[in-house]
Amino acid sequence: MPPAVIDLRSDTVTRPTAAMVEAMAKAPVGDDVFGEDPTINRLQDCIAERLGKEAAMYVPSGTMSNQIGVRLHCRPGEELICEASCHVYVYEQGGYAQLSGVAAHPVEGRLGVVELAQLEGLIRPENDHLVRTRLVCLENTHNRGCGRVLPYDGVVEICQWAHDNGLRTHLDGARLFNAVVASGIAADRWAQHFDTVSVCFSKGLGAPVGSALVGPRDLIREGQRHRKLFGGGMRQAGVIAAGALYALENHVDRLAEDHANARQLAEAIQPLEGLRLVTDQIDTNMVMIEVDERLGTAAEFSALLAQQGLLILSLGPTLLRAVTHLDVSSDDVARAGPILAEVAERSLRGEASRIEGPPSAYA
Ligand SMILES: *Cc1c(COP(=O)(O)O)cnc(C)c1O
């Protein structure tokens, strides 16, 4: 038998574990549009409590969660400030504009991190020519920032400044629990600085479907209207919410294993000729790699790796991203190193024939 494929494309690729499937099969359900799904209600209470907020709303995706957050805080003709490579700005089709008539003011960060000094002065004065600045969005951990955990003190400073100036704050915490485990700072401490927080169950936590938007009760209640408008009113979705609940109760602490595996992978890549780590500070479960042009484009190099059973995503012409997760063991990572080494060496010797790479993806 050929060795199993090692899939490092994203932490979204995990399959539910046997215990999770069992929890899903047994979940009591009801019609959630009527608020009658007991499993969804339990999940919402559980995540709201973990984040120290009044209420939560289960939604099909992190994109919907973020977009409902933006819509709750901003009216048409208003503006959000965000980091320039964040998910809300780059990977949601400009949903804030398409869905809510909101403008974005992106600020270039360093590996996803912006500092307060970059934001001061961006709030637009009241003037008929200008949009109104309304919201600051941060992302933690930062996806394009190589899984970076935002510096806690910086987050506190920025949110304090935002609130002092009448702005709202939203956290895209798709991978908030990776930040919690890596920093040792509890979820409710991170969350307390934000009006709303979005968390994904379908990333590192390993659930098949879903995210939650968490915040004050009246805001989340209003958010249910937007969820319905966006087509996210689900019915007996307790079946999937049970997977999310199981993940929340059982898969948080184990994220430390993913982080250790990512560090192990980075160490294996560090000495390889033709590959360069974007940063050797591996905070969480992501490793980003610059591919030397002698190895072909990132997509071409990734296609060669795929032939050897190693799946790594190309995120740009020269950029690869590897993500560790629930379905990747330390042994898998130990096998990935030599595959990378061998394919890189063959390419440098000109022995690898270049092949078309798969299209880039971004989760
Ligand atoms: C994955 C992700 C999301 C949401 O993605 P969906 O695929 O819509 O669930 C939002 N923000 C970040 C930072 C992400 O990585």
The ligand as a Gaussian input file, in Angstrom:
#p B3LYP/6-31G(d) Opt

LIG

0 1
 C      -11.212000      30.399000       7.501000
 C      -11.267000      31.780000       7.985000
 C      -12.469000      32.483000       8.063000
 C      -13.810000      31.938000       7.642000
 O      -13.798000      30.987000       6.684000
 P      -15.063000      30.140000       6.216000
 O      -14.436000      29.264000       5.201000
 O      -16.041000      31.101000       5.662000
 O      -15.607000      29.405000       7.395000
 C      -12.447000      33.756000       8.580000
 N      -11.308000      34.297000       9.010000
 C      -10.141000      33.660000       8.966000
 C       -8.921000      34.317000       9.508000
 C      -10.067000      32.384000       8.445000
 O       -8.891000      31.750000       8.394000

